Amino acid sequence: MLFEKHIDELAYAHGGTVGAGQLKQQAEDFIVNERLTFTPSGEGEHEFVYVQKKGLNTDEVLKKLAVHAGVTRRSVSYAGMKDKHAVTKQWFSVHLPGRAAPDWQLLEDDSIKIKRSTRHLKKLKRGVIQFNEFEIVISQLTVDHALLQQRIEQIKMFGVPNYFMQQRFGYLCQNLDRAYGLFSRGEKIKNKQLKGLLLSSARSFLFNQVLSERVKAENWDKALPGDAFMLSGTRQYFTDEANSTTTHTRLMEHDIHPSGPLFGVNDKVVSASVEQLEDTVFTANSVFCKGLLKEKVDSARRALRVVPTDFKAELISTDKLRLSFKLPSGSYATAVIRELINITSHVN
C-alpha cells in the first residue's frame, strides 16, 4: 500500500506527543454534539430531527429516517458526518411537504434516540454547523504530567495543524490507494458516491502535504508572502500581498488563519513563495492533480490552523484523561489529540 502511513508521517507542530493512551475504549468515551448556525423556525415543509446515535454512521441513520418516513434518501439531509464509534448528536432534515411527521419515537432503539423534532422552511445544507462540541476520554494513559499541561497551554495559545485525519481516507487510507490506481490508469469513476469519496480523499491528501511542509518550516501559523487568509469559522478568504500589521494582529488573535489548497481548476489564488511551495507538492503528486483536473473539480481553500475553544483537560483517574473543546465544522478532534497523546484505537 502506498499511503497506509500517510497520517503517521505528517509533521507535528509542537514537538511530538507527550504520552500514550487508548481512544474509544467504549462509545461513551467519544461524545459529539452538533450546533447549527441557525435555529429552526418551527414551521415549514422540512421536518428537522435531532438524533442521538451510537454505533451507526451518519448514512446509516439517514437510511433509517428515510424508510421510517416513507421517503427517498434524497429527501433526507444532514449538515455533517459524524463518527460511527461514538455517541453523537446531530440534526437531520426530512422533506415532508403537506404531510405530518411520523412518530419518531417508534424508531428508537439502543442505537438511536430522538432528542427533538421541529420544522423549518428549507432543507438542512452541508456545512451549516457553528461548531461541534467534543467530550473525549483517553484510557490506559501514560504521560509526563508536566509536559501534558505545557502542551495543553501551547494548543490553547497556538492551535494545531488543521489536518484531515483518518476518517477522511478510509481504513488504512485505502481511499487514497484506490484513487491513485484509478487516476493512474485513466479510468472513470462511475459510482457517484464513490467518486465523491475518492476525489475528496485526493484533495485532502494534497492539502495535508502542503500543511505538513509548512509545519516543518514552522510557518503554518504565520503570514508568508503570497498567502491567502481564511476568516475564522468561514469559507471566505482574502489576500494581502503587503502582509500588513493588521493581518499579523488578526493572525495572533485567531481571527484569521493562513490557508492551504483544496486542489482543483482555477487554482490561482496564492503567489510568491506560497505558490512555489504548493506547486512543488502538486508536481510531486501529479497523478492526483491530473485526476482531479480531469474530473473538473473546483478549487477552494481551507484554514491551515484550527484553535479549539473552551479547551479543558482533566485527569479523572491516574490513567484516564478527559478532554473537552469545541471545533468549527470540518475540523477533526483527532487532529487536536494527535498533538497531545499517541493514541491507539479500540476499534478499526
N, C-alpha and C positions, 0 to 999 in steps of 0.2 A: 504493500500500500504506500502511495506517495505522500499522503497527507495525514496519516494517523497521529503524528506528534505535533500537528500544527499549533494547537493551543499551548502545549508544554513549551514550545520553542519561542513563544512571544516574550519580549523583553519586560522585565519588572521595572517599575518606576521608583520604588523606594528601597531597593536593595535586596529584595527577595523576602521569603516568608520568615516568620519568627517562631513557628511551631507547626505541629501537625495535628490532624483530627479527622473525624468521620462526619460526613454530611448526609442528611436524610436517613438516619438510622430508623426512623419511622416518619410517616407522612406529616404528623403533627409537628415535626422539627423544622418544617419549612412552610410558613404561613404567608400568604399574599392577599392583600385587599386592594382592589382596584378603585380608584376615584376618578370620575369623569370630569371633563372641563365644564360641564353644564349640569343643571338639574332638570330631569324630565318634567314636562309641563303638566302632566296629569290627564291630558286629553289628546285624541288623535287616533289614527288607524294602526299605529305601531305599538304593540304590547312590549314594554320593557320589563325584563325579568332579571332580578339579581340572584345569581345562583352560587351556592357554595358547593364545590365539588372536591372529591377525594379519589385518587386512583384512576382518574379519567383525564384525557387531554381535551382541549377546547373543541376540537372537531367532533369527538365522540358525544359531548354534551349537545352540540348543535344538532346532530342527527336525532338524538332523543327528543329534543324540543320540537323538531320538525314533525316527527312521527306522532308525538302526543297531540300536537295542534292540527294535524292533518294537512300540512302544507309542504311545499317542496323545500329542499335545502337552501335554495336561492332566496327564500322568503325569510331566512334567519340570518342575522348579522351579529358581529361582535366587534369590540374595539381593539382587542389584542389577545395574543396567545398566552396561555398560562401553563405552568409545569404540570405534568401528569402525577409525578410522585411528590405530592404536596397537598396541603389544604388551602384552596384558593377561593376567593370570592370575585366574581366578575359579572358584568352586565351583558345580556343578550337582548336583541330586539326581534320580534316576530311580527311579520306583516299580516294583519287580520282586518282588512277593510270590510266594514259592515258586519263584523262578526264579534260576538262576545268571546272572551278568552276561555279556554278550557280550565278545569280545576287543576291548577298546577300542583297542588298538594298530592294528587294521585300519582305524580311522577316520582315522589320522594322515595329514597331507599338509603342504604348505608353510604352510597357514593354521591348522592345528590340531595341537597336541601334547598328549598326555595325560601329565600330570606325576605324578598319583597317583590311586588309587581305593580306596575303603573302604566300610564300611556304617554305617548309623545307623538308629535306631528310628523316627524321624519325618522327614517331608519338610523340605526347606530352605524357610524362610519369608523373605519380603521384609524387608529392613532389619536382619537379624541379622549385621551387619558391625561389628566392633570399630573398624576403621579401614581405609583404603586407603593404600598406600604409593606415592608417585609419584617417578619419576626422569625429569626433563624437560630436554631440550636446546633452547636457543633459538639459532638460527643467524643469520648476517648481522647481528650485533649492533652497534649504535652507541649508546654510553651514556656518561654522565658517571660515572666510576668512584667518585668520592667520594660523589655523590648516591645511587648504587646501594647502596653499603654503608650509608649513612644510612637509606635506605628499608628495607633488609633488617632492620635493627635495630628500626625502627618496627613492622614487621609482626610480628616476634618478640614485641615488648612489648605491642602493642595489638590484633593480629589484623587482619582485613579484614572488610568487609561481606559477609554470607553470602548474596549474591545467587544467584538461579537464573540460569544462564548459557545461552548459545545452544542447547546440546543440548536444553534443556527446551522450546524453542519451535519447533524445526524450522528449515530453511533460510530465512534472511531473515525469521524469525519468522512464517512463513506459517500456523502453527497458530493464532496469535492472530487473524490476519485471517479465517481460516475460522470460528473460534469466534464472533467478533464478528458476522460475516454471518449465521450460523445463529441466534444468540441474538436479533439484532435483528429477524429475520423470524419468530421464534417457531417455527422448525422443530425437529422432534425428530431426535435423532441415533440412528439405528437400529443402526449397527455398534458393538458393544460396545468393541472395541479402539480405534476412532476416538474414541468418546465419552470413554474414559479419557484419551486424549492431549489432547483439546481442553479437557476440564474441568480437568486438571492445568495446562495452559498458562494458562488464565484465572486460576486461583487463584495461580499463581506470579507472574503479571504484577501482580496486586493486592498481593501481598507485596512485590515489588520496588519498587513505587511508594511504599508506606509506608516501607520501609527507606531509599530514596533521599531522602525528605523528612527523615528523621531524620539521615541523613548530612549533608545541607545545614545542618541546625540544630546539628550537632556534638554530638548526644546519642544516637547509635546504640549507643554502648557504655557509656552511663550510665543510672542509675535515674531515671525520671520518676514523678511522682505518678500512680498508677493502673496502673503497669506489671505485667506478668506475666513471671516469670523462668523460663528453661529450665535444668534441670540439665544440665551439660555432657555430651555424648555420649549423651543420652537424649531421649525424647519427653515426659518429665514436666515439668510446670510448676506454679508456685505464685504467689500474690500476696502482697505485703507493703505494705499501704497506708501504713505508717509509714516505709517506706524506711529501715529500721534500719541501725545501724552495721555489724551483722553482714552485712547484704545488700551494703553498699558494699564491705566487706572481701572477700567472696566474689566480687564482680564483678572487683575488682583482681587476685584470684588465679586468675581464669578458671575458677572452679568453677561459676559460673552466668553466664547471659547474658540481657540483655533479649530479649524475644520479639516477633514480629510475627504477623499473622493469615494463616492459610490459610482463606480465607473460606468460610462455609457456614452452615447452620442452627444455631441456638442459639449464636451468636457473641456472648456477653455475658460476657467474661472480664475485660477491662480496664475502667478507669473514668477519670474526671477528664480531664486533658489528653491522655492517650494515646488514650482513647476518642474524643475530639474530633478528633484528628489522623486516626485510622483512618476515622472516619465521613466526614470530608472527602474522603478518597481514594475511599471507596465511592460517595459521591454523584456524584463526577466520573466514575465508571466504572460507572454504573448498569446499562448493558446487560450487562456481565459478571456483576454481582451478581444481577440478576434471573434470568439464565440459570442460574446456579449454584443459586439457591434453588428454581427450578422443577424442577431435577434432584435436589433434596433431598440435596445434598452435605453431609456432616457437617463442621463447623468443626474446626480444630486450630490449633496454634501451632508456630512454627519460630524457632530462635535467630536474632537479628539479626546476631550476630557469630560468626566462626569463627577460631580461633587455630591455625595449623599448628604441629605439634610436630616436633621433630628437624629443624628447618629449616636447610638448608645451601645455600650458593651458592658455586660455583667457576668461575672463568674458565679454560676448558680450552684456549683459544687467544685471540688478540686479538679475534676476532669470534664466539666461542661461549661461552655461559653454561650451566652445568649446575646445575639446582635439584633438591633432594630434600627431601621432607617427608611428613608423614602428616596425613590429614584424616579426620574422622568420616564415617560413611555419610550420603549426601545432600548433602554439600558439594562444591564444584567447584574443581578445581585452577586452572582459568582465572580464577576469581574472585581467587585469590591473585596470579597472573601479571598480571592487569589493573591491580593497584596498583603494579606494577613497570615493566612494559615494554608499550609499544604494539605489539601483535603483528599480523602478517598470517599467514594460514594457507596452507599449500601445497595444502590440499585444501578442498573445499566442505563 
